[in-house]
């Protein structure tokens, strides 16, 4: 499932707090474990709405399944294609060349020079 926005995450947590949504269903919607949901609930009760804000540094953006699928299809159509060319063709700018190469290796394409 795609990553939830801050507002969506807040709404789901508040529905659980008001007993209008079951914890198990909330975990499914948020794609998280019960322990993570408990942490969200305690953070909100202790520090308010903005406690759910993502404060991590660095690049923590993940590719969607469709983006991964597009990258694999590009490599299947032309095994000679480089990761740089795949970025150009797909317009994906959130990951680097090495991450794309790792995805290709994971899907069975050989890495390195022949």
C-alpha positions in Angstrom: 0.0 0.0 0.0 1.2 3.5 -0.7 2.6 5.6 2.1 0.0 7.5 4.0 0.0 11.3 4.2 0.3 12.9 7.6 -3.4 14.0 7.5 -4.6 10.5 6.6 -2.5 8.9 9.3 -3.9 11.4 11.9 -7.5 10.8 10.8 -7.1 7.0 11.2 -5.4 7.3 14.6 -8.1 9.6 15.8 -10.8 7.2 14.6 -9.1 4.5 16.7 -8.9 6.8 19.7 -12.7 7.5 19.4 -13.4 3.8 19.1 -14.9 4.3 15.6 -12.3 2.1 13.9 -10.9 -1.2 15.1 -7.2 -1.5 15.7 -6.8 -4.4 13.4 -8.4 -2.5 10.5 -6.4 0.6 11.2 -3.2 -1.5 11.1 -4.3 -2.9 7.7 -5.0 0.6 6.4 -1.8 2.1 7.6 0.2 -1.0 6.6 1.8 -1.2 10.1 1.9 -3.6 13.0 -0.2 -3.4 16.2 2.9 -2.3 18.0 3.5 0.6 15.6 -0.2 1.6 16.0 0.2 1.6 19.8 3.2 3.8 19.5 1.2 6.2 17.2 -1.6 6.3 19.8 0.7 7.0 22.7 2.6 9.7 20.8 -0.7 11.5 19.9 -2.0 11.3 23.5 1.3 12.6 24.8 2.3 15.3 22.3 -0.8 16.0 20.2 -1.6 15.8 16.5 1.9 16.7 15.1 3.5 13.9 16.9 2.9 11.7 13.9 5.0 13.9 11.6 7.9 12.1 9.9 11.0 13.7 11.3 13.6 11.3 9.7 16.4 12.8 7.7 17.8 11.6 4.5 16.1 10.0 1.5 13.4 7.7 2.8 11.2 7.8 -0.3 10.3 4.4 -1.6 9.2 3.3 -5.1 5.7 2.2 -5.6 5.0 -1.3 -7.0 4.0 0.3 -10.4 7.3 2.2 -10.6 9.3 -1.0 -9.8 7.2 -2.8 -12.4 7.9 -0.1 -15.0 11.7 -0.4 -14.3 11.6 -4.2 -14.7 9.6 -3.9 -18.0 12.1 -1.4 -19.4 15.0 -3.8 -18.6 13.0 -6.7 -20.1 12.5 -4.8 -23.4 16.1 -4.0 -23.7 18.6 -5.7 -21.4 21.3 -3.4 -22.7 19.6 -0.4 -21.2 21.3 1.4 -18.4 19.8 2.6 -15.1 20.4 6.2 -16.3 18.3 5.5 -19.4 15.6 3.9 -17.3 15.4 7.0 -15.1 15.1 9.1 -18.3 12.3 6.9 -19.8 10.2 6.6 -16.6 10.8 10.1 -15.2 11.5 8.6 -11.7 13.8 11.0 -9.8 13.4 9.8 -6.2 16.0 7.0 -6.4 19.5 6.8 -7.8 21.2 4.6 -10.3 22.5 2.1 -7.8 19.0 1.5 -6.3 17.7 0.8 -9.8 20.5 -1.6 -10.4 19.7 -3.3 -7.1 16.1 -3.7 -8.1 17.1 -5.3 -11.4 19.4 -7.8 -9.6 16.6 -8.6 -7.3 14.4 -9.5 -10.3 17.1 -11.7 -11.8 19.0 -9.4 -14.2 22.7 -9.8 -14.0 24.7 -6.9 -12.8 28.1 -5.6 -13.8 29.9 -5.8 -17.1 29.9 -8.9 -19.3 
